[in-house]
């Protein structure tokens, strides 16, 4: 009887997550913003450039966690700018050079 081998997942700390998100988001085509984020953010007055700025210049707001359902690391990047404290929840996957934006929200500063 053969056992199905599972993939070994390395650990991801906040500093590595921040570096990976910044590196991958330097090129606009490497950032995937889901459709529901674009629809929700129209009501929240959050634009695509604001999200990109938060990914490129923001800091990690909480330690990333492993999402076994989607096989990716999910974390929050926070950035204060343009009169708003913006938080972007994003996901990165090993061996895939994109950043997926799960949601974005903010409050006037």
Phi and psi in radians as a Rosetta constraint file:
Dihedral C 1 N 2 CA 2 C 2 CIRCULARHARMONIC -1.662 0.35
Dihedral N 2 CA 2 C 2 N 3 CIRCULARHARMONIC 2.481 0.35
Dihedral C 2 N 3 CA 3 C 3 CIRCULARHARMONIC -1.683 0.35
Dihedral N 3 CA 3 C 3 N 4 CIRCULARHARMONIC 2.458 0.35
Dihedral C 3 N 4 CA 4 C 4 CIRCULARHARMONIC -1.342 0.35
Dihedral N 4 CA 4 C 4 N 5 CIRCULARHARMONIC 2.162 0.35
Dihedral C 4 N 5 CA 5 C 5 CIRCULARHARMONIC -1.380 0.35
Dihedral N 5 CA 5 C 5 N 6 CIRCULARHARMONIC 2.363 0.35
Dihedral C 5 N 6 CA 6 C 6 CIRCULARHARMONIC -1.754 0.35
Dihedral N 6 CA 6 C 6 N 7 CIRCULARHARMONIC 2.687 0.35
Dihedral C 6 N 7 CA 7 C 7 CIRCULARHARMONIC -1.299 0.35
Dihedral N 7 CA 7 C 7 N 8 CIRCULARHARMONIC 2.362 0.35
Dihedral C 7 N 8 CA 8 C 8 CIRCULARHARMONIC -1.486 0.35
Dihedral N 8 CA 8 C 8 N 9 CIRCULARHARMONIC 2.201 0.35
Dihedral C 8 N 9 CA 9 C 9 CIRCULARHARMONIC -1.811 0.35
Dihedral N 9 CA 9 C 9 N 10 CIRCULARHARMONIC 2.194 0.35
Dihedral C 9 N 10 CA 10 C 10 CIRCULARHARMONIC -1.290 0.35
Dihedral N 10 CA 10 C 10 N 11 CIRCULARHARMONIC 2.867 0.35
Dihedral C 10 N 11 CA 11 C 11 CIRCULARHARMONIC -1.435 0.35
Dihedral N 11 CA 11 C 11 N 12 CIRCULARHARMONIC 2.571 0.35
Dihedral C 11 N 12 CA 12 C 12 CIRCULARHARMONIC -2.183 0.35
Dihedral N 12 CA 12 C 12 N 13 CIRCULARHARMONIC 2.135 0.35
Dihedral C 12 N 13 CA 13 C 13 CIRCULARHARMONIC -1.779 0.35
Dihedral N 13 CA 13 C 13 N 14 CIRCULARHARMONIC 3.042 0.35
Dihedral C 13 N 14 CA 14 C 14 CIRCULARHARMONIC -1.056 0.35
Dihedral N 14 CA 14 C 14 N 15 CIRCULARHARMONIC -0.736 0.35
Dihedral C 14 N 15 CA 15 C 15 CIRCULARHARMONIC -1.125 0.35
Dihedral N 15 CA 15 C 15 N 16 CIRCULARHARMONIC -0.746 0.35
Dihedral C 15 N 16 CA 16 C 16 CIRCULARHARMONIC -1.171 0.35
Dihedral N 16 CA 16 C 16 N 17 CIRCULARHARMONIC -0.686 0.35
Dihedral C 16 N 17 CA 17 C 17 CIRCULARHARMONIC -1.086 0.35
Dihedral N 17 CA 17 C 17 N 18 CIRCULARHARMONIC -0.812 0.35
Dihedral C 17 N 18 CA 18 C 18 CIRCULARHARMONIC -1.046 0.35
Dihedral N 18 CA 18 C 18 N 19 CIRCULARHARMONIC -0.767 0.35
Dihedral C 18 N 19 CA 19 C 19 CIRCULARHARMONIC -1.104 0.35
Dihedral N 19 CA 19 C 19 N 20 CIRCULARHARMONIC -0.779 0.35
Dihedral C 19 N 20 CA 20 C 20 CIRCULARHARMONIC -1.103 0.35
Dihedral N 20 CA 20 C 20 N 21 CIRCULARHARMONIC -0.775 0.35
Dihedral C 20 N 21 CA 21 C 21 CIRCULARHARMONIC -1.109 0.35
Dihedral N 21 CA 21 C 21 N 22 CIRCULARHARMONIC -0.801 0.35
Dihedral C 21 N 22 CA 22 C 22 CIRCULARHARMONIC -1.074 0.35
Dihedral N 22 CA 22 C 22 N 23 CIRCULARHARMONIC -0.776 0.35
Dihedral C 22 N 23 CA 23 C 23 CIRCULARHARMONIC -1.102 0.35
Dihedral N 23 CA 23 C 23 N 24 CIRCULARHARMONIC -0.813 0.35
Dihedral C 23 N 24 CA 24 C 24 CIRCULARHARMONIC -1.245 0.35
Dihedral N 24 CA 24 C 24 N 25 CIRCULARHARMONIC -0.502 0.35
Dihedral C 24 N 25 CA 25 C 25 CIRCULARHARMONIC -1.527 0.35
Dihedral N 25 CA 25 C 25 N 26 CIRCULARHARMONIC 0.010 0.35
Dihedral C 25 N 26 CA 26 C 26 CIRCULARHARMONIC -1.115 0.35
Dihedral N 26 CA 26 C 26 N 27 CIRCULARHARMONIC -0.457 0.35
Dihedral C 26 N 27 CA 27 C 27 CIRCULARHARMONIC -1.933 0.35
Dihedral N 27 CA 27 C 27 N 28 CIRCULARHARMONIC 2.162 0.35
Dihedral C 27 N 28 CA 28 C 28 CIRCULARHARMONIC -0.985 0.35
Dihedral N 28 CA 28 C 28 N 29 CIRCULARHARMONIC -0.645 0.35
Dihedral C 28 N 29 CA 29 C 29 CIRCULARHARMONIC -1.228 0.35
Dihedral N 29 CA 29 C 29 N 30 CIRCULARHARMONIC -0.156 0.35
Dihedral C 29 N 30 CA 30 C 30 CIRCULARHARMONIC -1.671 0.35
Dihedral N 30 CA 30 C 30 N 31 CIRCULARHARMONIC 0.105 0.35
Dihedral C 30 N 31 CA 31 C 31 CIRCULARHARMONIC -1.969 0.35
Dihedral N 31 CA 31 C 31 N 32 CIRCULARHARMONIC 2.091 0.35
Dihedral C 31 N 32 CA 32 C 32 CIRCULARHARMONIC -1.860 0.35
Dihedral N 32 CA 32 C 32 N 33 CIRCULARHARMONIC 2.000 0.35
Dihedral C 32 N 33 CA 33 C 33 CIRCULARHARMONIC -1.799 0.35
Dihedral N 33 CA 33 C 33 N 34 CIRCULARHARMONIC 2.077 0.35
Dihedral C 33 N 34 CA 34 C 34 CIRCULARHARMONIC -1.131 0.35
Dihedral N 34 CA 34 C 34 N 35 CIRCULARHARMONIC 2.732 0.35
Dihedral C 34 N 35 CA 35 C 35 CIRCULARHARMONIC -1.044 0.35
Dihedral N 35 CA 35 C 35 N 36 CIRCULARHARMONIC -0.727 0.35
Dihedral C 35 N 36 CA 36 C 36 CIRCULARHARMONIC -1.177 0.35
Dihedral N 36 CA 36 C 36 N 37 CIRCULARHARMONIC -0.458 0.35
Dihedral C 36 N 37 CA 37 C 37 CIRCULARHARMONIC -1.178 0.35
Dihedral N 37 CA 37 C 37 N 38 CIRCULARHARMONIC -0.770 0.35
Dihedral C 37 N 38 CA 38 C 38 CIRCULARHARMONIC -1.112 0.35
Dihedral N 38 CA 38 C 38 N 39 CIRCULARHARMONIC -0.676 0.35
Dihedral C 38 N 39 CA 39 C 39 CIRCULARHARMONIC -1.213 0.35
Dihedral N 39 CA 39 C 39 N 40 CIRCULARHARMONIC -0.791 0.35
Dihedral C 39 N 40 CA 40 C 40 CIRCULARHARMONIC -1.124 0.35
Dihedral N 40 CA 40 C 40 N 41 CIRCULARHARMONIC -0.671 0.35
Dihedral C 40 N 41 CA 41 C 41 CIRCULARHARMONIC -1.308 0.35
Dihedral N 41 CA 41 C 41 N 42 CIRCULARHARMONIC -0.297 0.35
Dihedral C 41 N 42 CA 42 C 42 CIRCULARHARMONIC -1.110 0.35
Dihedral N 42 CA 42 C 42 N 43 CIRCULARHARMONIC -0.670 0.35
Dihedral C 42 N 43 CA 43 C 43 CIRCULARHARMONIC -1.300 0.35
Dihedral N 43 CA 43 C 43 N 44 CIRCULARHARMONIC -0.472 0.35
Dihedral C 43 N 44 CA 44 C 44 CIRCULARHARMONIC -1.601 0.35
Dihedral N 44 CA 44 C 44 N 45 CIRCULARHARMONIC -0.006 0.35
Dihedral C 44 N 45 CA 45 C 45 CIRCULARHARMONIC 1.037 0.35
Dihedral N 45 CA 45 C 45 N 46 CIRCULARHARMONIC 0.692 0.35
Dihedral C 45 N 46 CA 46 C 46 CIRCULARHARMONIC -1.953 0.35
Dihedral N 46 CA 46 C 46 N 47 CIRCULARHARMONIC 2.173 0.35
Dihedral C 46 N 47 CA 47 C 47 CIRCULARHARMONIC -1.794 0.35
Dihedral N 47 CA 47 C 47 N 48 CIRCULARHARMONIC 2.895 0.35
Dihedral C 47 N 48 CA 48 C 48 CIRCULARHARMONIC -1.036 0.35
Dihedral N 48 CA 48 C 48 N 49 CIRCULARHARMONIC -0.778 0.35
Dihedral C 48 N 49 CA 49 C 49 CIRCULARHARMONIC -1.045 0.35
Dihedral N 49 CA 49 C 49 N 50 CIRCULARHARMONIC -0.603 0.35
Dihedral C 49 N 50 CA 50 C 50 CIRCULARHARMONIC -1.140 0.35
Dihedral N 50 CA 50 C 50 N 51 CIRCULARHARMONIC -0.719 0.35
Dihedral C 50 N 51 CA 51 C 51 CIRCULARHARMONIC -1.123 0.35
Dihedral N 51 CA 51 C 51 N 52 CIRCULARHARMONIC -0.793 0.35
Dihedral C 51 N 52 CA 52 C 52 CIRCULARHARMONIC -1.075 0.35
Dihedral N 52 CA 52 C 52 N 53 CIRCULARHARMONIC -0.708 0.35
Dihedral C 52 N 53 CA 53 C 53 CIRCULARHARMONIC -1.106 0.35
Dihedral N 53 CA 53 C 53 N 54 CIRCULARHARMONIC -0.700 0.35
Dihedral C 53 N 54 CA 54 C 54 CIRCULARHARMONIC -1.138 0.35
Dihedral N 54 CA 54 C 54 N 55 CIRCULARHARMONIC -0.666 0.35
Dihedral C 54 N 55 CA 55 C 55 CIRCULARHARMONIC -1.227 0.35
Dihedral N 55 CA 55 C 55 N 56 CIRCULARHARMONIC -0.668 0.35
Dihedral C 55 N 56 CA 56 C 56 CIRCULARHARMONIC -1.411 0.35
Dihedral N 56 CA 56 C 56 N 57 CIRCULARHARMONIC -0.569 0.35
Dihedral C 56 N 57 CA 57 C 57 CIRCULARHARMONIC -2.074 0.35
Dihedral N 57 CA 57 C 57 N 58 CIRCULARHARMONIC -0.117 0.35
Dihedral C 57 N 58 CA 58 C 58 CIRCULARHARMONIC -1.327 0.35
Dihedral N 58 CA 58 C 58 N 59 CIRCULARHARMONIC 3.072 0.35
Dihedral C 58 N 59 CA 59 C 59 CIRCULARHARMONIC -2.115 0.35
Dihedral N 59 CA 59 C 59 N 60 CIRCULARHARMONIC 2.750 0.35
Dihedral C 59 N 60 CA 60 C 60 CIRCULARHARMONIC -1.195 0.35
Dihedral N 60 CA 60 C 60 N 61 CIRCULARHARMONIC 2.226 0.35
Dihedral C 60 N 61 CA 61 C 61 CIRCULARHARMONIC -1.556 0.35
Dihedral N 61 CA 61 C 61 N 62 CIRCULARHARMONIC -0.436 0.35
Dihedral C 61 N 62 CA 62 C 62 CIRCULARHARMONIC -2.687 0.35
Dihedral N 62 CA 62 C 62 N 63 CIRCULARHARMONIC 2.785 0.35
Dihedral C 62 N 63 CA 63 C 63 CIRCULARHARMONIC -1.085 0.35
Dihedral N 63 CA 63 C 63 N 64 CIRCULARHARMONIC 2.437 0.35
Dihedral C 63 N 64 CA 64 C 64 CIRCULARHARMONIC -1.204 0.35
Dihedral N 64 CA 64 C 64 N 65 CIRCULARHARMONIC 2.674 0.35
Dihedral C 64 N 65 CA 65 C 65 CIRCULARHARMONIC -2.264 0.35
Dihedral N 65 CA 65 C 65 N 66 CIRCULARHARMONIC 2.670 0.35
Dihedral C 65 N 66 CA 66 C 66 CIRCULARHARMONIC -1.418 0.35
Dihedral N 66 CA 66 C 66 N 67 CIRCULARHARMONIC 2.215 0.35
Dihedral C 66 N 67 CA 67 C 67 CIRCULARHARMONIC -1.824 0.35
Dihedral N 67 CA 67 C 67 N 68 CIRCULARHARMONIC 1.752 0.35
Dihedral C 67 N 68 CA 68 C 68 CIRCULARHARMONIC -1.242 0.35
Dihedral N 68 CA 68 C 68 N 69 CIRCULARHARMONIC -0.412 0.35
Dihedral C 68 N 69 CA 69 C 69 CIRCULARHARMONIC -1.135 0.35
Dihedral N 69 CA 69 C 69 N 70 CIRCULARHARMONIC -0.664 0.35
Dihedral C 69 N 70 CA 70 C 70 CIRCULARHARMONIC -1.905 0.35
Dihedral N 70 CA 70 C 70 N 71 CIRCULARHARMONIC -0.019 0.35
Dihedral C 70 N 71 CA 71 C 71 CIRCULARHARMONIC 0.955 0.35
Dihedral N 71 CA 71 C 71 N 72 CIRCULARHARMONIC 0.890 0.35
Dihedral C 71 N 72 CA 72 C 72 CIRCULARHARMONIC -2.552 0.35
Dihedral N 72 CA 72 C 72 N 73 CIRCULARHARMONIC 2.942 0.35
Dihedral C 72 N 73 CA 73 C 73 CIRCULARHARMONIC -1.703 0.35
Dihedral N 73 CA 73 C 73 N 74 CIRCULARHARMONIC 2.277 0.35
Dihedral C 73 N 74 CA 74 C 74 CIRCULARHARMONIC -2.056 0.35
Dihedral N 74 CA 74 C 74 N 75 CIRCULARHARMONIC 2.353 0.35
Dihedral C 74 N 75 CA 75 C 75 CIRCULARHARMONIC -2.678 0.35
Dihedral N 75 CA 75 C 75 N 76 CIRCULARHARMONIC 3.075 0.35
Dihedral C 75 N 76 CA 76 C 76 CIRCULARHARMONIC -2.054 0.35
Dihedral N 76 CA 76 C 76 N 77 CIRCULARHARMONIC 2.306 0.35
Dihedral C 76 N 77 CA 77 C 77 CIRCULARHARMONIC -1.908 0.35
Dihedral N 77 CA 77 C 77 N 78 CIRCULARHARMONIC 2.315 0.35
Dihedral C 77 N 78 CA 78 C 78 CIRCULARHARMONIC -2.065 0.35
Dihedral N 78 CA 78 C 78 N 79 CIRCULARHARMONIC 2.463 0.35
Dihedral C 78 N 79 CA 79 C 79 CIRCULARHARMONIC -2.593 0.35
Dihedral N 79 CA 79 C 79 N 80 CIRCULARHARMONIC 2.362 0.35
Dihedral C 79 N 80 CA 80 C 80 CIRCULARHARMONIC -1.885 0.35
Dihedral N 80 CA 80 C 80 N 81 CIRCULARHARMONIC 2.058 0.35
Dihedral C 80 N 81 CA 81 C 81 CIRCULARHARMONIC -3.034 0.35
Dihedral N 81 CA 81 C 81 N 82 CIRCULARHARMONIC 2.874 0.35
Dihedral C 81 N 82 CA 82 C 82 CIRCULARHARMONIC 0.861 0.35
Dihedral N 82 CA 82 C 82 N 83 CIRCULARHARMONIC 0.627 0.35
Dihedral C 82 N 83 CA 83 C 83 CIRCULARHARMONIC 1.307 0.35
Dihedral N 83 CA 83 C 83 N 84 CIRCULARHARMONIC 0.250 0.35
Dihedral C 83 N 84 CA 84 C 84 CIRCULARHARMONIC -2.465 0.35
Dihedral N 84 CA 84 C 84 N 85 CIRCULARHARMONIC 2.441 0.35
Dihedral C 84 N 85 CA 85 C 85 CIRCULARHARMONIC -1.582 0.35
Dihedral N 85 CA 85 C 85 N 86 CIRCULARHARMONIC 1.909 0.35
Dihedral C 85 N 86 CA 86 C 86 CIRCULARHARMONIC -1.868 0.35
Dihedral N 86 CA 86 C 86 N 87 CIRCULARHARMONIC 2.343 0.35
Dihedral C 86 N 87 CA 87 C 87 CIRCULARHARMONIC -2.102 0.35
Dihedral N 87 CA 87 C 87 N 88 CIRCULARHARMONIC 2.250 0.35
Dihedral C 87 N 88 CA 88 C 88 CIRCULARHARMONIC -2.049 0.35
Dihedral N 88 CA 88 C 88 N 89 CIRCULARHARMONIC 2.090 0.35
Dihedral C 88 N 89 CA 89 C 89 CIRCULARHARMONIC -1.561 0.35
Dihedral N 89 CA 89 C 89 N 90 CIRCULARHARMONIC 2.139 0.35
Dihedral C 89 N 90 CA 90 C 90 CIRCULARHARMONIC -2.377 0.35
Dihedral N 90 CA 90 C 90 N 91 CIRCULARHARMONIC 2.886 0.35
Dihedral C 90 N 91 CA 91 C 91 CIRCULARHARMONIC -2.327 0.35
Dihedral N 91 CA 91 C 91 N 92 CIRCULARHARMONIC 2.485 0.35
Dihedral C 91 N 92 CA 92 C 92 CIRCULARHARMONIC -2.233 0.35
Dihedral N 92 CA 92 C 92 N 93 CIRCULARHARMONIC 2.573 0.35
Dihedral C 92 N 93 CA 93 C 93 CIRCULARHARMONIC -2.120 0.35
Dihedral N 93 CA 93 C 93 N 94 CIRCULARHARMONIC 2.453 0.35
Dihedral C 93 N 94 CA 94 C 94 CIRCULARHARMONIC -1.039 0.35
Dihedral N 94 CA 94 C 94 N 95 CIRCULARHARMONIC 2.473 0.35
Dihedral C 94 N 95 CA 95 C 95 CIRCULARHARMONIC 1.165 0.35
Dihedral N 95 CA 95 C 95 N 96 CIRCULARHARMONIC 0.160 0.35
Dihedral C 95 N 96 CA 96 C 96 CIRCULARHARMONIC -2.164 0.35
Dihedral N 96 CA 96 C 96 N 97 CIRCULARHARMONIC 2.203 0.35
Dihedral C 96 N 97 CA 97 C 97 CIRCULARHARMONIC -1.629 0.35
Dihedral N 97 CA 97 C 97 N 98 CIRCULARHARMONIC 0.664 0.35
Dihedral C 97 N 98 CA 98 C 98 CIRCULARHARMONIC -2.137 0.35
Dihedral N 98 CA 98 C 98 N 99 CIRCULARHARMONIC 2.826 0.35
Dihedral C 98 N 99 CA 99 C 99 CIRCULARHARMONIC -2.020 0.35
Dihedral N 99 CA 99 C 99 N 100 CIRCULARHARMONIC 2.207 0.35
Dihedral C 99 N 100 CA 100 C 100 CIRCULARHARMONIC -1.776 0.35
Dihedral N 100 CA 100 C 100 N 101 CIRCULARHARMONIC 2.129 0.35
Dihedral C 100 N 101 CA 101 C 101 CIRCULARHARMONIC -1.515 0.35
Dihedral N 101 CA 101 C 101 N 102 CIRCULARHARMONIC 2.060 0.35
Dihedral C 101 N 102 CA 102 C 102 CIRCULARHARMONIC -1.487 0.35
Dihedral N 102 CA 102 C 102 N 103 CIRCULARHARMONIC -0.796 0.35
Dihedral C 102 N 103 CA 103 C 103 CIRCULARHARMONIC -2.808 0.35
Dihedral N 103 CA 103 C 103 N 104 CIRCULARHARMONIC 2.878 0.35
Dihedral C 103 N 104 CA 104 C 104 CIRCULARHARMONIC -2.535 0.35
Dihedral N 104 CA 104 C 104 N 105 CIRCULARHARMONIC 2.413 0.35
Dihedral C 104 N 105 CA 105 C 105 CIRCULARHARMONIC -2.616 0.35
Dihedral N 105 CA 105 C 105 N 106 CIRCULARHARMONIC 2.762 0.35
Dihedral C 105 N 106 CA 106 C 106 CIRCULARHARMONIC -2.800 0.35
Dihedral N 106 CA 106 C 106 N 107 CIRCULARHARMONIC 2.933 0.35
Dihedral C 106 N 107 CA 107 C 107 CIRCULARHARMONIC -2.334 0.35
Dihedral N 107 CA 107 C 107 N 108 CIRCULARHARMONIC 2.463 0.35
Dihedral C 107 N 108 CA 108 C 108 CIRCULARHARMONIC -0.994 0.35
Dihedral N 108 CA 108 C 108 N 109 CIRCULARHARMONIC 2.501 0.35
